[in-house]
């Protein structure tokens, strides 16, 4: 049986973002023991796409939310742009335009049908554009 102080230390370190292996090495425990403690206490690990709702996705600074407004994901536009520039290379989709048949790359949206506005308008209105 593990002492209560060690369990509290494990939970504190896990909430701070340390991994099971790091915590296990510091406290001289098995990584599976650390994992069990975290799971039994009801703390779920954050997945790669998921972020702490109270912190900026890019830099991790605490966010201030306005009541009644949509929850912020980033602390500033600079962080939002930096996050997008890091992530967009990981999310390209190669698609084919349903109007001209040309292949194009869409970042983050695999449901796009057209390579650009011109093809969209041509498909919708035909050759006689408004």
Residue pairs with C-beta under 8 A, 6 or more apart in sequence:
2 29
2 33
2 37
6 27
6 29
7 37
7 41
9 27
10 23
10 27
10 29
10 34
10 37
10 38
11 37
11 38
11 41
11 43
13 22
13 23
13 26
14 20
14 23
14 34
14 38
14 43
15 43
20 31
20 34
20 35
20 38
21 31
23 29
23 31
23 34
24 30
24 31
24 33
24 34
27 34
38 45
46 52
51 57
51 73
52 60
53 71
54 62
54 63
55 61
55 62
55 63
56 62
56 63
56 73
56 74
56 75
56 79
57 73
57 74
57 79
57 83
58 74
58 75
58 79
58 80
58 82
58 83
58 86
59 75
59 79
61 75
63 71
63 72
63 74
63 75
64 72
65 71
65 72
73 80
74 80
74 83
88 107
88 108
91 107
91 108
92 105
92 106
92 107
93 105
93 106
93 107
93 108
93 109
93 110
93 112
94 103
94 104
94 105
95 103
95 104
95 105
95 106
95 110
95 112
95 113
96 102
96 103
96 104
97 103
97 104
97 113
97 114
97 115
97 119
98 113
98 114
98 119
98 123
99 114
99 115
99 119
99 120
99 122
99 123
100 115
100 119
100 122
102 115
104 112
104 115
104 116
106 112
113 120
114 120
114 123
121 129
121 130
122 129
